[in-house]
């Protein structure tokens, strides 16, 4: 079995996806779903945290209608696919990351995904330990950053 973190960017992918999944799970627990999710609404803070813009526009949704599409996991899968495609060839992705977009599309419970091996090694909840060069890579990954005031 190959090590999960052989790719130095892998921890950054997990650090971006994990808080988004946590936010989606929180909304799901409240009976709500994001109206929109894209690389443009996933914001990287100056401290390396991830925020979802537009969460206040979430909508009430019946539990029976909660699925990967309504929870915007298809949109998150698309962002992950784009991140994977931008990876330099010298750093191959692990099987866990390669399979993440399909896992997201099949998922009905972000909580299950958050317990996976990929995310258990990505740090404590809410604490993203990304290097200073993450801002440059994030721009490369088409995520926007904003400054706290």
Steps between C-alpha positions, in 0.01 A plus 500: 500500500644836397538774761217752492724807525769428238399814312604821681184676373275227634475651847391825337224324303378338822533834683278667239240224465464410869362835627265519202368153584466605865299805390278290276446250783413783741240638258363148440456456876300827499279380211664743258710480184730745325345687211832510311844343539793554264868591507381862499304456824775310685719766656843461657564730793831669568563245781435201273142436607228421250166679495196449281357822360125515467419256781243754619315432174450134596150366460276280712478149358310191605715215634355265236640729227854510643740331262840568345352742245289706741785521752726632219738204524499473119630857488768418759596192296551725197733727700699196617524370141641835390756492782605149399546603136732786599738276694856472367572153363792440737251480790248225427174509692412219739209269421302675776526839331440362151181338631383804699291659220304176451463459878360852522251433221373183673497644850181559695680577825805730506557375854600157364752655264646712779585180687702366206876449513552797268352752744606347831859605425419853388523662843269599779151620421509860390879523507667507162875492512595624155831654406541859384526385137146361525368840392692473174386143441144594590494768235635235265213275610250776419388565855471855619652638815379788706645702784344520844433852612 
